[in-house]
Amino acid sequence: MLKALDGLTWLSRMLVGALFVVSGLIKSNDALGFMYKLEEYFEPGAMNLEFLAPWGLELAVFVCIAEILLGIAILVGALPRLTAVLTTVMMVFFTWLTWYTATCDPYGTKQIVDASGAALEIANQCVLECGCFGNAIPLTAYQSFLKDVVLLIFVAPILLSAFLGRIQLNTPRQSTFLYAGALLVTYLFAEGMLEWGFPVLYLALNLIAAEAVKRRSNHDQKEWFMALAVVVVSGFVQYWTLAHLPLKDYRPYADGESIIENRMTAEELGLEGPEFDKEIRFYHPETGAETLVMQSRYMDEKLWDKSNELGKTFNETYPEGDWENAKEVKIKDGYEQRIMDFQMVDASGFDLTDDILASDKPVLLQVSKDLAAMSTSSQDNFNALGQVAGDRGWSMYGLTNATAEEHAAFAAERGVTYPFLTCDQTELKIVVRANPGLVLIQNGVVVEKWAGRDVPSPEDLAELLNGR
């Protein structure tokens, strides 16, 4: 019995440890994106945790590092009982969260208490995706829930073995076996699902850091020092992605992506798009009988005239239909437009998006999701690029969420000579994970992006364009 449990535990440690590290890395790679997802959960119509919003980034980073730490601890066998308990608690919480997300009724309401203590009834704000794997693997809430249920099953033998004393710090032989298996799992997952080889290297570096401390320390608390070593490695990668840009970009504005193509519908691309239907609630106000029927079935089968076994027509059984709150349901997958709200509007209200994307000359965009909160430390570098762009026949624009008046005031204060355009703030968050950032496009294709602190010099930019 114990041998069977040991075998299942080893397999579980490989799978859970590797997936925890990969999941933590993907979120850590785009911590700002994960923060935006947390902010959706904090909304009053979601979980009503607005007081946590100012700490969104800190919470995002904490969850990322914690997930990676637990994954490495599972693989190396460090602090087995504490690790098993924390992993179980995390998985139970995420399983509940994905269930909560999957079962959210977008047409329902909820009661909240406002700052004055008054009770309010507001519409539900359903989070459509949990953000477990970020933009790398978009999962529906229900898919995320199923994934968490499966992981929770694999966590169970780890928890049991930990409290039976069957897990300890690995021997060298155990490490070889477990690490090889975890690296293989990571490789298969990274190549098959992520098209990114870095997770394998990332896992290896964290394991090396933990093993180096284990082999060189005889201290009673060496497992905590191993954890510290992992925090240093994962923390450095976290710092780098926040200070610069994500190492891997899965959004529709990534390097090499065609914004023109990503704005096209399935019909424009000659592809088959998804199909949708509406789910309608029919009910009888007096008897309380109700049923859910798809609109297409209701119309195609002319249900209103159909009789049941008691000889009553559908409309007699369910005389009322809630057509106004009909729930849209996807009944068939297909290509969905990747970019829907990207517009670049000038001070006169004209949409210049198509003209800018059609330009065969380089176009530079200084992107800011929030002009009022934007760092201006690199503005002189942007101004220098604007001057060179004008001299060489390129184009440069500022692209922010601000009004024309705010643009004018900022340009006058900072000596900006290129024009500013307005875009939806949510879309700007997707374009570049920096405030500000620089995006170089040509023929509607993203050539390269930089965080504000990494803005290239005019010479480096010219060299980049000459090399294309």
C-alpha positions in Angstrom: 0.0 0.0 0.0 2.7 2.4 1.0 4.8 1.5 -2.1 1.8 2.3 -4.3 1.3 5.6 -2.5 5.0 6.4 -2.9 4.8 5.8 -6.6 1.7 8.0 -7.0 3.3 10.7 -4.9 6.4 10.8 -7.0 4.3 11.2 -10.2 2.2 13.9 -8.5 5.3 15.8 -7.3 6.7 15.8 -10.9 3.4 17.0 -12.4 2.3 19.5 -9.7 5.8 20.9 -9.1 6.5 21.5 -12.7 3.1 23.0 -13.5 3.2 25.3 -10.4 6.6 26.6 -11.6 5.4 27.1 -15.2 2.1 28.7 -14.1 4.0 31.0 -11.8 6.4 31.9 -14.5 3.7 32.8 -17.0 2.0 35.1 -14.6 5.3 36.5 -13.4 6.3 37.1 -17.0 3.3 39.4 -17.3 2.6 40.5 -13.7 0.9 43.7 -14.9 -1.6 41.6 -16.9 -2.2 39.4 -13.8 -2.7 42.5 -11.8 -5.4 43.7 -14.3 -7.1 40.4 -13.9 -7.0 40.7 -10.1 -8.5 44.2 -10.4 -11.5 42.6 -12.3 -12.1 40.3 -9.3 -11.9 43.3 -6.9 -14.7 45.2 -8.7 -17.9 45.7 -6.6 -20.0 43.5 -9.0 -17.5 40.7 -8.8 -16.0 40.0 -5.3 -16.4 43.5 -4.0 -12.8 43.8 -2.7 -12.1 47.3 -3.8 -9.9 48.0 -0.7 -7.3 45.6 -2.3 -7.1 47.4 -5.6 -4.2 49.7 -4.5 -2.2 46.6 -3.7 -3.0 44.8 -6.9 0.6 44.6 -8.2 2.0 43.6 -4.9 -0.6 40.8 -4.6 0.1 39.7 -8.1 3.9 39.4 -7.5 3.3 37.6 -4.2 1.1 35.0 -5.8 3.6 34.5 -8.7 6.6 34.0 -6.3 4.6 31.9 -3.9 3.4 29.5 -6.7 7.0 29.1 -7.9 8.3 28.6 -4.4 5.8 25.9 -3.7 6.5 24.2 -7.0 10.3 24.0 -6.3 9.6 22.9 -2.6 7.5 20.1 -3.9 10.2 18.9 -6.2 13.1 19.2 -3.8 11.1 17.8 -0.8 11.7 20.9 1.4 9.5 21.5 4.4 7.1 18.8 3.3 4.2 19.3 5.7 4.2 23.1 5.4 4.6 22.9 1.6 1.8 20.3 1.3 -0.6 22.3 3.5 0.1 25.6 1.7 -0.2 23.9 -1.7 -3.5 22.3 -0.7 -4.9 25.6 0.6 -3.9 27.4 -2.6 -5.4 24.8 -4.8 -8.7 24.7 -2.7 -8.9 28.5 -3.0 -8.2 28.6 -6.8 -10.7 25.7 -7.3 -13.3 27.6 -5.4 -12.4 30.8 -7.4 -12.7 29.2 -10.8 -16.0 27.5 -9.7 -17.2 30.9 -8.6 -16.1 32.4 -11.9 -17.6 29.6 -14.0 -21.0 29.8 -12.2 -21.3 33.6 -12.3 -24.7 34.7 -13.8 -24.0 37.7 -16.0 -27.6 38.7 -15.9 -27.9 38.4 -12.1 -27.5 40.9 -9.3 -25.9 41.0 -5.9 -26.2 43.0 -2.7 -23.3 45.1 -1.5 -22.8 47.7 1.2 -21.4 51.0 0.0 -19.0 53.3 2.0 -21.9 54.9 3.8 -23.2 51.6 5.0 -26.3 51.6 2.7 -27.3 48.4 1.0 -27.2 48.5 -2.8 -28.3 46.0 -5.5 -25.9 46.0 -8.5 -25.4 43.9 -11.6 -22.9 41.0 -11.5 -19.6 41.7 -13.1 -18.5 38.2 -14.3 -14.8 37.6 -15.0 -14.7 35.6 -18.2 -11.2 34.1 -17.8 -9.4 33.4 -14.6 -5.9 34.4 -15.9 -4.3 31.1 -14.7 -2.0 31.0 -17.7 -2.4 34.6 -18.8 -2.7 35.3 -22.5 -0.5 32.2 -23.2 -3.3 29.7 -22.8 -6.7 31.5 -22.6 -9.0 29.2 -20.7 -12.7 29.6 -20.1 -13.7 29.7 -16.4 -15.2 26.2 -16.7 -12.0 24.8 -18.3 -9.9 26.5 -15.5 -12.2 24.9 -12.9 -11.7 21.4 -14.4 -8.0 22.0 -14.5 -7.9 22.9 -10.8 -10.0 19.9 -9.9 -7.5 17.6 -11.6 -4.6 19.3 -10.0 -6.3 19.1 -6.6 -6.6 15.3 -7.1 -2.8 15.1 -7.7 -2.1 17.3 -4.6 -4.0 14.8 -2.4 -1.3 12.1 -2.3 1.4 14.7 -1.7 -0.5 15.9 1.4 -1.1 12.4 2.6 2.6 11.3 2.1 3.9 14.5 3.8 1.9 13.8 7.0 2.9 10.1 6.9 6.6 11.1 6.8 7.1 9.7 3.3 8.6 13.0 1.9 11.9 14.4 2.9 14.7 16.4 1.3 15.7 14.4 -1.8 18.8 12.2 -1.9 21.0 12.8 -4.9 19.5 9.8 -6.7 15.9 11.0 -6.0 16.8 14.5 -7.2 18.1 13.1 -10.5 14.9 11.1 -11.1 12.4 13.8 -10.0 14.2 16.7 -11.7 14.6 14.8 -15.0 10.9 14.0 -14.9 9.8 17.6 -14.0 12.1 19.0 -16.7 10.6 16.6 -19.3 7.0 17.6 -18.2 8.0 21.3 -18.5 9.6 20.8 -21.9 6.6 19.0 -23.3 4.2 21.6 -21.9 6.3 24.6 -22.9 6.9 23.4 -26.5 3.5 22.0 -27.0 1.3 24.7 -25.4 3.5 27.8 -25.0 5.9 27.6 -28.0 8.5 28.9 -25.6 11.7 27.2 -24.4 12.5 29.5 -21.5 10.4 27.7 -18.8 12.8 24.7 -19.0 15.8 26.9 -18.3 13.8 28.8 -15.6 13.0 25.6 -13.8 16.6 24.4 -14.1 18.0 27.6 -12.7 15.6 27.5 -9.7 16.5 23.9 -9.0 20.2 24.6 -9.3 19.8 27.5 -6.8 18.0 25.3 -4.3 20.4 22.3 -4.7 23.5 24.6 -4.4 22.3 25.7 -1.0 21.3 22.2 0.1 24.7 20.8 -0.7 26.8 23.5 0.8 24.9 24.2 4.0 24.6 22.1 7.2 22.5 24.7 8.9 19.4 23.5 10.7 17.3 26.0 8.7 18.9 25.3 5.4 15.5 24.6 3.8 14.6 28.3 4.4 17.9 29.4 2.8 17.0 27.2 -0.1 13.7 29.1 -0.4 15.6 32.3 -0.2 17.8 31.2 -3.1 14.7 30.5 -5.2 13.3 33.9 -4.3 16.5 35.5 -5.6 16.3 33.8 -8.9 12.5 34.2 -9.5 12.6 37.7 -8.0 15.3 38.8 -10.5 13.2 37.5 -13.4 10.1 39.3 -11.9 12.1 42.5 -11.6 13.3 42.3 -15.1 9.9 41.8 -16.7 8.4 44.7 -14.6 11.3 47.1 -15.3 11.4 46.3 -19.0 8.8 44.2 -20.9 7.6 40.6 -20.7 10.1 38.1 -22.0 7.4 36.5 -24.1 4.4 38.4 -25.5 1.3 36.5 -26.3 -0.9 39.5 -27.1 -2.1 40.5 -30.6 0.4 43.4 -30.5 3.5 41.3 -30.1 6.6 41.7 -32.3 5.8 40.4 -35.7 2.0 40.6 -35.3 0.0 42.4 -38.0 -2.4 44.8 -36.4 -4.2 45.1 -39.7 -4.9 41.4 -39.8 -5.7 41.0 -36.1 -8.4 43.7 -36.5 -10.1 41.7 -39.3 -13.2 39.6 -38.7 -13.4 35.9 -39.7 -15.5 36.9 -42.7 -12.8 39.4 -43.9 -10.1 36.7 -43.5 -12.2 34.1 -45.2 -12.4 31.9 -42.1 -15.2 30.3 -40.3 -16.2 32.3 -37.3 -17.9 31.1 -34.1 -21.6 30.7 -33.9 -23.8 32.0 -31.1 -27.3 31.4 -29.9 -29.4 32.8 -27.1 -30.7 31.0 -24.1 -34.1 32.3 -23.0 -35.9 31.6 -19.7 -39.6 30.9 -20.1 -41.8 30.7 -17.0 -45.3 30.7 -15.6 -45.8 33.6 -13.1 -48.5 31.7 -11.2 -47.4 28.1 -11.2 -43.7 28.9 -10.9 -42.8 26.4 -13.7 -39.8 27.5 -15.8 -37.5 26.2 -18.5 -34.5 27.3 -20.5 -34.8 27.1 -24.3 -32.4 28.1 -27.1 -33.8 30.8 -29.3 -33.0 28.9 -32.5 -34.9 25.8 -31.3 -37.8 27.9 -30.2 -38.1 29.5 -33.7 -37.1 26.5 -35.8 -39.5 24.0 -34.0 -42.2 26.7 -33.5 -42.4 25.6 -29.9 -45.1 28.1 -29.0 -47.6 25.8 -30.8 -46.2 22.4 -29.6 -48.3 20.5 -27.0 -46.9 18.4 -24.2 -48.3 15.0 -23.0 -51.0 16.8 -21.0 -52.3 18.5 -24.2 -51.1 22.0 -23.1 -49.2 24.1 -25.6 -45.7 25.5 -24.7 -47.2 29.0 -24.4 -49.9 27.8 -22.0 -47.3 26.1 -19.9 -44.8 28.9 -20.0 -46.6 32.1 -21.0 -43.8 34.5 -20.2 -40.3 34.7 -21.8 -37.5 36.8 -20.5 -36.3 37.9 -24.0 -34.6 41.1 -22.7 -32.1 39.2 -20.5 -31.5 36.3 -22.9 -28.0 34.9 -22.3 -25.7 34.6 -25.4 -24.1 31.2 -25.7 -21.4 30.1 -28.0 -22.5 26.9 -29.7 -19.6 26.5 -32.1 -16.0 27.6 -31.9 -14.3 29.5 -34.7 -11.9 32.4 -35.4 -12.7 35.4 -33.3 -11.4 38.9 -34.1 -8.3 39.4 -31.9 -8.3 43.3 -31.8 -11.7 45.0 -31.6 -11.2 48.4 -29.9 -8.0 49.8 -31.3 -8.6 53.3 -32.6 -6.3 56.3 -32.9 -8.4 59.5 -32.8 -7.0 63.0 -33.3 -8.1 66.2 -31.6 -10.8 66.8 -34.2 -12.4 63.4 -33.6 -11.1 61.8 -36.8 -10.1 58.1 -36.7 -6.6 57.9 -38.2 -6.1 54.2 -37.5 -6.4 52.9 -41.1 -4.2 55.6 -42.5 -1.5 55.1 -39.9 -1.5 51.3 -40.2 -1.4 51.5 -44.0 1.8 53.6 -44.0 4.8 51.9 -45.6 7.1 54.2 -43.7 8.1 53.6 -40.0 5.6 54.8 -37.5 6.6 55.4 -33.8 4.0 55.4 -31.1 4.7 56.7 -27.6 2.0 54.7 -25.7 0.7 55.6 -22.3 -2.2 53.9 -20.6 -2.5 56.9 -18.2 -0.9 60.2 -19.2 -1.4 61.7 -15.8 0.5 58.8 -14.1 3.1 58.4 -16.8 6.8 58.6 -15.9 8.4 61.5 -17.7 12.0 60.6 -17.0 12.6 59.4 -20.6 10.5 62.1 -22.3 13.7 63.8 -23.7 14.5 60.6 -25.5 11.0 60.5 -27.0 11.4 64.1 -28.1 14.7 63.3 -29.8 13.1 60.4 -31.7 10.2 62.8 -32.7 12.8 65.2 -34.1 14.6 62.5 -36.1 11.3 61.0 -37.3 10.3 64.4 -38.7 13.7 64.8 -40.4 13.7 61.4 -42.0 10.1 61.3 -43.2 8.9 58.9 -40.5 5.8 59.5 -38.4 5.6 59.7 -34.6 2.5 60.0 -32.4 1.7 60.0 -28.8 -1.1 57.5 -28.0 -2.8 57.9 -24.7 -6.2 57.8 -22.9 -6.2 61.5 -22.3 -8.3 64.3 -23.9 -7.2 66.7 -26.6 -6.9 69.5 -24.0 -4.7 67.3 -21.7 -2.5 66.4 -24.7 -2.0 70.0 -25.6 -1.1 70.9 -22.0 1.4 68.0 -21.7 3.0 68.8 -25.1 3.5 72.5 -24.1 4.9 71.6 -20.7 7.3 68.9 -22.1 8.3 70.4 -25.4 6.7 67.7 -27.5 6.4 68.5 -31.2 4.7 65.3 -32.5 0.8 65.0 -32.3 -1.1 63.1 -29.7 -4.0 60.7 -30.4 -6.5 59.2 -28.1 -7.2 55.5 -27.6 -9.3 53.3 -25.2 -7.3 52.8 -22.0 -8.1 49.1 -21.8 -6.6 48.6 -25.3 -3.5 50.6 -24.4 -2.8 48.3 -21.5 -2.8 45.4 -24.0 -0.6 47.2 -26.5 2.4 47.5 -24.2 3.0 46.7 -20.6 4.8 49.9 -19.7 3.8 53.5 -19.0 5.2 54.9 -21.2 6.3 52.4 -23.9 7.4 52.8 -27.5 6.0 50.8 -30.4 7.5 50.7 -33.8 5.2 49.7 -36.6 5.5 49.6 -40.4 2.9 48.4 -42.9 0.7 47.7 -40.0 3.1 45.2 -38.5 4.7 45.6 -35.0 8.4 45.7 -35.6 9.6 46.0 -32.0 8.5 47.4 -28.6 10.4 49.0 -25.7 9.6 50.1 -22.2 10.2 53.8 -21.6 13.5 53.3 -19.9 14.8 51.3 -22.9 13.9 53.8 -25.6 16.6 53.4 -28.3 18.7 56.3 -29.5 17.9 57.7 -32.9 21.1 56.1 -34.2 20.2 52.6 -32.8 16.7 52.9 -34.3 18.1 53.9 -37.7 20.4 50.9 -37.6 17.5 48.6 -36.7 15.4 49.9 -39.6 18.3 49.8 -42.1 18.9 46.2 -41.1 15.4 45.1 -42.1 
